[in-house]
Amino acid sequence: MSETRIEEQLSFLQQQTVLAGEAIETLRLNCRAEIDALRLEIEALWRCLHLMHPDMAERFAAVRAEAIHTTDPEAS
């Protein structure tokens, strides 16, 4: 294989690596934004529930413990 061909392949691989890195960074930022949006939704729900049920904090521990034992978080 000629040296020129090897250099071309190396250049192509470097470009592909840069593009893959940029795609991963974009995905990471999108995931971060989605996680932040979910956190805000959960906080709003928590506040709403607390307003509707002032004893929610006390009841939440029991409900959470039950959910941990009965729910598969990876199930769709």
BAFI-3210 file (N, C-alpha, C; in Angstrom, 3 decimals, decimal comma, padded with zeros to 6 digits):
// residues 76
n [1|2|3|4|5|6|7|8|9|10|11|12|13|14|15|16|17|18|19|20|21|22|23|24|25|26|27|28|29|30|31|32|33|34|35|36|37|38|39|40|41|42|43|44|45|46|47|48|49|50|51|52|53|54|55|56|57|58|59|60|61|62|63|64|65|66|67|68|69|70|71|72|73|74|75|76]
n.u [000,855|000,572|002,287|000,884|-001,742|-002,109|-001,870|-004,125|-006,149|-005,677|-006,219|-008,938|-009,948|-009,334|-011,040|-013,506|-013,400|-013,439|-015,990|-017,586|-017,040|-018,140|-020,821|-021,373|-021,012|-023,095|-025,297|-024,892|-025,314|-028,000|-029,206|-028,631|-030,157|-032,725|-032,821|-032,670|-035,114|-036,893|-036,319|-037,322|-040,051|-040,642|-040,152|-042,145|-044,437|-044,104|-044,363|-046,998|-048,409|-047,770|-049,087|-051,729|-051,914|-050,917|-049,652|-048,021|-045,196|-044,680|-046,121|-044,929|-042,473|-043,268|-044,743|-042,769|-040,946|-042,507|-042,844|-040,228|-039,839|-041,723|-041,623|-040,138|-037,634|-036,538|-038,355|-040,579]
n.v [-001,175|002,179|005,062|007,453|006,561|005,394|007,673|009,057|007,347|007,475|010,181|010,195|008,494|010,073|012,256|010,972|010,210|012,690|013,601|011,628|012,135|014,708|014,108|012,495|014,346|016,118|014,418|013,959|016,521|016,891|014,837|015,753|018,107|016,996|015,535|017,644|018,898|016,892|016,834|019,337|018,953|016,895|018,205|020,182|018,554|017,343|019,584|020,325|018,039|018,152|020,494|019,697|017,502|017,778|015,969|014,525|014,169|012,455|010,165|009,534|008,131|005,501|004,796|005,007|003,006|000,725|000,929|000,583|-002,117|-003,319|-002,378|-002,425|-000,493|-000,477|-001,501|-001,058]
n.w [000,000|-000,826|000,478|000,262|000,038|002,542|004,159|003,288|004,193|006,935|007,385|006,732|008,769|010,992|010,533|010,743|013,397|014,694|013,878|015,072|017,758|017,998|017,540|019,746|021,803|021,246|021,688|024,434|025,498|024,742|026,230|028,800|028,838|028,666|031,047|032,892|032,282|033,089|035,831|036,592|036,043|037,855|040,272|040,150|040,179|042,679|044,392|043,805|044,647|047,343|048,107|047,717|049,371|052,389|054,136|052,560|052,472|054,613|053,879|051,515|051,819|052,481|050,202|048,263|049,086|048,630|045,865|044,964|045,428|043,791|041,193|038,011|036,913|034,388|032,676|029,944]
ca.u [000,000|001,424|002,284|-000,189|-003,009|-002,145|-002,131|-005,529|-006,968|-005,487|-006,963|-010,358|-010,235|-009,310|-012,280|-014,595|-013,276|-013,907|-017,448|-018,186|-016,923|-019,118|-022,147|-021,497|-021,175|-024,460|-026,183|-024,714|-025,994|-029,440|-029,605|-028,553|-031,330|-033,904|-032,765|-033,039|-036,556|-037,565|-036,165|-038,274|-041,386|-040,783|-040,259|-043,484|-045,395|-043,920|-044,969|-048,446|-048,896|-047,625|-050,173|-052,989|-051,838|-049,832|-048,943|-047,376|-043,817|-044,699|-046,646|-044,072|-041,471|-043,893|-045,096|-041,499|-040,428|-043,314|-042,547|-038,899|-039,938|-042,711|-041,490|-038,885|-037,418|-036,095|-039,469|-041,201]
ca.v [000,000|003,358|005,984|008,409|005,882|005,259|009,007|009,354|006,554|008,043|011,435|009,832|007,989|011,219|013,007|010,176|010,283|014,028|013,622|010,777|012,872|015,793|013,493|012,072|015,555|016,588|013,510|014,210|017,776|016,650|014,045|016,653|018,985|016,185|015,249|018,890|019,093|015,921|017,294|020,432|018,357|016,165|019,205|020,785|017,541|017,206|020,757|020,234|016,999|018,632|021,448|018,967|016,550|018,258|014,869|013,785|013,819|011,288|009,020|009,267|007,105|004,185|004,560|004,801|001,683|-000,264|001,038|000,005|-003,578|-003,828|-001,749|-002,595|000,806|-000,636|-001,983|000,031]
ca.w [000,000|-000,947|001,609|000,023|000,361|004,002|004,698|003,005|005,110|008,267|007,412|006,771|010,115|011,899|010,312|011,292|014,857|015,086|013,701|016,105|019,018|017,978|017,692|021,140|022,617|021,006|022,424|025,862|025,819|024,634|027,402|029,953|028,772|028,984|032,486|033,577|032,102|033,967|037,216|036,809|036,075|039,120|041,339|040,061|040,648|044,126|045,040|043,626|045,557|048,721|048,338|047,772|050,485|053,246|054,773|051,482|052,814|055,489|053,137|050,371|052,136|052,376|048,793|047,549|049,440|047,916|044,435|044,738|045,433|042,845|039,878|037,268|036,274|033,001|031,869|029,190]
c.u [000,897|001,270|001,160|-001,536|-003,168|-002,470|-003,583|-006,450|-006,870|-006,266|-008,464|-010,752|-010,241|-010,582|-013,472|-014,587|-013,783|-015,430|-018,149|-018,145|-017,931|-020,533|-022,384|-021,721|-022,577|-025,465|-026,099|-025,448|-027,512|-029,961|-029,619|-029,777|-032,602|-033,958|-033,167|-034,542|-037,344|-037,472|-037,158|-039,707|-041,632|-040,938|-041,636|-044,552|-045,325|-044,591|-046,489|-049,042|-048,829|-048,722|-051,512|-053,061|-050,673|-049,035|-048,175|-045,962|-043,764|-045,139|-045,716|-043,067|-042,050|-044,226|-043,832|-040,934|-041,202|-042,983|-041,196|-038,986|-040,864|-042,553|-040,130|-038,634|-036,979|-037,205|-040,115|-042,689]
c.v [001,233|004,271|007,009|007,810|005,726|006,599|009,412|008,615|007,094|009,344|011,169|009,347|009,123|012,049|012,272|010,220|011,625|014,101|012,784|011,480|014,001|015,243|013,054|013,276|016,132|015,727|013,749|015,476|017,625|015,854|014,917|017,573|018,217|015,838|016,486|019,149|018,135|016,332|018,419|019,900|017,640|017,144|019,867|019,809|017,378|018,373|020,727|019,197|017,457|019,651|020,728|018,027|016,948|017,145|014,016|013,344|012,574|010,037|008,601|008,153|005,701|003,838|004,282|003,420|000,582|-000,259|000,409|-001,510|-004,127|-003,300|-002,032|-001,293|000,698|-001,161|-000,813|000,083]
c.w [000,000|000,274|001,481|000,415|001,878|004,651|004,462|003,959|006,532|008,410|007,505|008,172|011,143|011,760|010,927|012,820|015,373|014,985|014,760|017,461|019,104|018,166|019,125|022,046|022,456|021,760|023,932|026,287|025,743|025,819|028,653|029,999|029,132|030,472|033,282|033,470|032,993|035,432|037,539|036,888|037,400|040,276|041,335|040,558|042,170|044,873|044,947|044,578|047,011|049,060|048,515|048,971|051,392|053,934|053,757|051,846|053,678|054,735|052,000|050,643|051,987|050,927|047,981|047,829|048,715|046,424|044,094|044,627|044,352|041,422|039,282|036,509|034,807|032,090|031,144|029,420]
res [m|s|e|t|r|i|e|e|q|l|s|f|l|q|q|q|t|v|l|a|g|e|a|i|e|t|l|r|l|n|c|r|a|e|i|d|a|l|r|l|e|i|e|a|l|w|r|c|l|h|l|m|h|p|d|m|a|e|r|f|a|a|v|r|a|e|a|i|h|t|t|d|p|e|a|s]
***
